Amino acid sequence: MSDALTAILPLDGLQSAGSGPLYLKLRQSLEDAILSGKLGHGDALPAERDLADYANVSRVTVRKAVDDLVRDGLLTRRHGSGTFVVKPLSRVEQPLTKLTSFTEDMARRGLVSRSEWLERGLFHPSPEEMMMLGLAPGTMVARIGRLRFGNDMPLAIERASISAEFLPDPTLLTGSLYAELEKKDARPVRAIQRISATNMKKTDAGLLEVPIEAAGLSIERVSYLASGRVVELTRSLYRGDAYDFVAELSLGEN
């Protein structure tokens, strides 16, 4: 264990390395290891006891250093599993003037996208889905919930509702929803999007690998066909440390 720790955390002289609290020195050493790549995304941090013994500090000192890095989003605690490294993200700028899919957004930025299914099937619609999608009585609704990744980093949770008329078998969907809708001449041409700030709840934070109560962006999108019919109702939760939504404004007439 000490050889492995030495490779990622050269802590020789921590006790005598300048002034300041020991936990801040340890915190800096851990942060340097993360930012330099010695500790990679998803790597498990050594146990507090091992770190304390190795650095010759108390477990309270280790806990304070780790707590700081958890608050800054560089580490995350998973109940019953331990503490893991969260790789810092380059922020993605998403323009609000174009109606694109997540897959298209990632491809345009040179990132590889993939999804993990959270939900996929046909259901009896809720009253809200019937109203928002304009469904006739007896019409089923397709619901798809996905955890979206860019270069293997979890970036967003998306949950969409679409009339079964346009997506009769959601279990066959393997890629972009918009690409699938385009095959049926049902790709949306415009949308109304509402964005609000939120804090991550426990389940969502676990999926997105961020601390509980971390900042997030909650987005509701209602998408329309050229005829004016609603084709998609989507609610998404994006990591606040990964996305900037950008809108271009111009001077309007008085």
Solvent accessible surface area in square Angstrom, and as a share of the most:
residue,aa,sasa,rsa
1,M,139,0.62
2,S,67,0.43
3,D,120,0.62
4,A,61,0.47
5,L,2,0.01
6,T,77,0.45
7,A,72,0.56
8,I,33,0.17
9,L,0,0.00
10,P,93,0.58
11,L,14,0.07
12,D,143,0.74
13,G,42,0.40
14,L,12,0.06
15,Q,88,0.39
16,S,95,0.61
17,A,61,0.47
18,G,63,0.60
19,S,114,0.73
20,G,48,0.46
21,P,69,0.44
22,L,54,0.27
23,Y,48,0.18
24,L,78,0.39
25,K,31,0.13
26,L,0,0.00
27,R,36,0.13
28,Q,90,0.40
29,S,29,0.18
30,L,0,0.00
31,E,34,0.15
32,D,72,0.37
33,A,3,0.02
34,I,9,0.05
35,L,104,0.52
36,S,76,0.49
37,G,51,0.49
38,K,103,0.44
39,L,8,0.04
40,G,26,0.25
41,H,61,0.27
42,G,34,0.33
43,D,61,0.31
44,A,64,0.49
45,L,17,0.09
46,P,23,0.14
47,A,61,0.47
48,E,39,0.18
49,R,150,0.55
50,D,44,0.23
51,L,0,0.00
52,A,6,0.04
53,D,108,0.56
54,Y,55,0.21
55,A,6,0.05
56,N,109,0.56
57,V,18,0.10
58,S,61,0.40
59,R,104,0.38
60,V,93,0.53
61,T,20,0.12
62,V,0,0.00
63,R,97,0.35
64,K,96,0.41
65,A,0,0.00
66,V,3,0.02
67,D,41,0.21
68,D,25,0.13
69,L,0,0.00
70,V,21,0.12
71,R,173,0.63
72,D,87,0.45
73,G,22,0.21
74,L,19,0.10
75,L,0,0.00
76,T,8,0.05
77,R,110,0.40
78,R,92,0.34
79,H,179,0.80
80,G,82,0.79
81,S,77,0.49
82,G,36,0.35
83,T,20,0.12
84,F,27,0.11
85,V,1,0.01
86,V,3,0.02
87,K,110,0.47
88,P,59,0.37
89,L,42,0.21
90,S,103,0.66
91,R,120,0.44
92,V,12,0.07
93,E,106,0.48
94,Q,12,0.05
95,P,41,0.26
96,L,74,0.37
97,T,98,0.57
98,K,124,0.53
99,L,39,0.19
100,T,19,0.11
101,S,13,0.08
102,F,10,0.04
103,T,45,0.26
104,E,58,0.26
105,D,10,0.05
106,M,0,0.00
107,A,70,0.54
108,R,117,0.43
109,R,72,0.26
110,G,65,0.62
111,L,49,0.24
112,V,111,0.64
113,S,32,0.20
114,R,102,0.37
115,S,41,0.27
116,E,79,0.35
117,W,84,0.29
118,L,61,0.31
119,E,57,0.26
120,R,80,0.29
121,G,12,0.12
122,L,74,0.37
123,F,68,0.28
124,H,147,0.66
125,P,26,0.16
126,S,40,0.26
127,P,116,0.73
128,E,70,0.31
129,E,13,0.06
130,M,65,0.29
131,M,144,0.64
132,M,52,0.23
133,L,3,0.01
134,G,59,0.57
135,L,15,0.07
136,A,62,0.48
137,P,125,0.78
138,G,80,0.77
139,T,36,0.21
140,M,60,0.27
141,V,0,0.00
142,A,0,0.00
143,R,55,0.20
144,I,2,0.01
145,G,0,0.00
146,R,14,0.05
147,L,7,0.03
148,R,9,0.03
149,F,12,0.05
150,G,4,0.04
151,N,77,0.39
152,D,89,0.46
153,M,14,0.06
154,P,1,0.01
155,L,6,0.03
156,A,0,0.00
157,I,8,0.04
158,E,24,0.11
159,R,106,0.39
160,A,8,0.06
161,S,12,0.08
162,I,0,0.00
163,S,3,0.02
164,A,17,0.13
165,E,106,0.48
166,F,19,0.08
167,L,4,0.02
168,P,75,0.47
169,D,60,0.31
170,P,1,0.01
171,T,76,0.44
172,L,134,0.67
173,L,4,0.02
174,T,127,0.74
175,G,39,0.37
176,S,18,0.12
177,L,8,0.04
178,Y,5,0.02
179,A,47,0.37
180,E,38,0.17
181,L,0,0.00
182,E,99,0.44
183,K,155,0.66
184,K,82,0.35
185,D,137,0.71
186,A,1,0.01
187,R,61,0.22
188,P,6,0.03
189,V,91,0.53
190,R,121,0.44
191,A,36,0.28
192,I,75,0.38
193,Q,59,0.26
194,R,149,0.54
195,I,65,0.33
196,S,65,0.42
197,A,93,0.72
198,T,46,0.27
199,N,74,0.38
200,M,1,0.01
201,K,134,0.57
202,K,139,0.59
203,T,102,0.59
204,D,38,0.20
205,A,2,0.01
206,G,53,0.51
207,L,52,0.26
208,L,0,0.00
209,E,37,0.17
210,V,10,0.06
211,P,25,0.16
212,I,96,0.49
213,E,97,0.44
214,A,24,0.18
215,A,70,0.54
216,G,3,0.03
217,L,38,0.19
218,S,42,0.27
219,I,9,0.04
220,E,38,0.17
221,R,42,0.15
222,V,7,0.04
223,S,0,0.00
224,Y,35,0.13
225,L,26,0.13
226,A,93,0.72
227,S,101,0.65
228,G,38,0.37
229,R,89,0.33
230,V,23,0.13
231,V,1,0.00
232,E,8,0.03
233,L,5,0.03
234,T,11,0.06
235,R,107,0.39
236,S,12,0.08
237,L,23,0.12
238,Y,24,0.09
239,R,2,0.01
240,G,17,0.16
241,D,63,0.33
242,A,0,0.00
243,Y,4,0.02
244,D,51,0.26
245,F,43,0.18
246,V,65,0.37
247,A,52,0.41
248,E,154,0.69
249,L,157,0.78
250,S,108,0.69
251,L,180,0.90
252,G,53,0.51
253,E,177,0.79
254,N,202,1.04
